[in-house]
Amino acid sequence: MEPLAFKMLFRKKGTASAIIAIALLIALITATNSLVNNINSQTSLISGLASIGQGYLITSKNASSLTDSEVDASLINQISNNSNVAYATSQEIIQGTLTTENGSYSVNILGVNNLEAYLDNNGASINGTVCQNQTDVDVGVILANLASIGVNDSVSVTVDNNSFQLSVAGITQTTKQSDSELIMPLETLQTLTGNRQTVNFIELSFNNQSDNKTIASFSQTLPSNLKLTKIQQIQTFVDDINTQTINFINVWSVAVYALIAAASYVIATRLVDEAKYELFMLRALGTKRKAVISLIISVILTIAFVGSLFGIALGIVGTQFVATGVRWVWGSFTLAPFLQPLQAFEILLIALASCLLGSIYPAAKTAQTLATENSQ
């Protein structure tokens, strides 16, 4: 009798709309996960293609940015004399105002204690010469183009309401942040600021970059208020992006699964309301209360199972369809969403659990109501 009752309930007119409702919610989760998988795979691929820097920075442990860091300016002498260090420069960054014939610009000013070594270490190309005295300045190529600055031009630099006339000795290009900055000897910058005691950070590299023991030993020789940090920790950066994206998807999925539980509650309530007569007859014929509850829940879980499978398929096909359309419109734009089998299995299991959670109360309440009516 119970198989017949199951077929009777499953064939109610609201079953198709219930399956579609569950499918659309599952398709939303599937599509989101597929797109995130593509984003994560692309960021991982990019990180593998990027060149990893071999440099390190010495900064304050409590600094929130490079400009907040304070390092004893005399430390550079100790580091430069270390036999394991291949390159070291102390650097200071401040904000100032650059004034030319074409206008005024808010700029970063970079001071380096050994400017030639800095430019050489960064593979810089230069139009003109490296500035050698306190009346010269080098300008990054991006800033030079923006402000229409040429070699030998005279510019005014204002720091803390003090203005200085400087001559442009050269235009530098390093493909780094310094391309948008004014660059000058650290001594010149210290004259502008009046601070000769500290610098923002020290940049260095080691003779043997793969010798972790040597690097760890060097780190231990630093003052307790300083730290050694590797430049361009791309994999760490990528992992952090992927983790944050996954956390966002998890929060988003919880909200959708809550909607699925709510939908299953509505579906179960409507189902028992439409089949109230049939369920009453089952109880009258001696069907146990637990059997009625199991019957209602099994119908809801079957609807959830069919809807979830349909939703997973719809989500995968839908994202692939959108990806194909995107490639047609923007030929150079690559979008290849995918869903891993384990993810599909997890979505199915959580969807079934959500539907079970949402259908228990209506099923139990209906069984209790039928038991009360049959006893009267």
Secondary structure, 3 states (H helix, E strand, C coil): CHHHHHHHHHCCCCHHHHHHHHHHHHHHHHHHHHHHHHHHHHHHHHHHHCCCCCCEEEEECCCCCHHHCCEECCHHHHHHCCCCEEEEEEEEEEEEEEEECCEEEEEEEEEECCHHHHHHHCCCEEEECCCCCCCEEEEEHHHHHHHCCCCCCEEEEEECCEEEEEEEEEEEECCCHHHHCEEEEHHHHHHHHCCCCEECEEEEEECCCCCHHHHHHHHHCCCCCEEEEECCCHHHHHHHHHHHHHHHHHHHHHHHHHHHHHHHHHHHHHHHHHCHHHHHHHHHCCCCHHHHHHHHHHHHHHHHHHHHHHHHHHHHHHHHHHHHHHHHHCCCCCCCCCCCHHHHHHHHHHHHHHHHHHHHHHHHHHHHHHHHHHHC
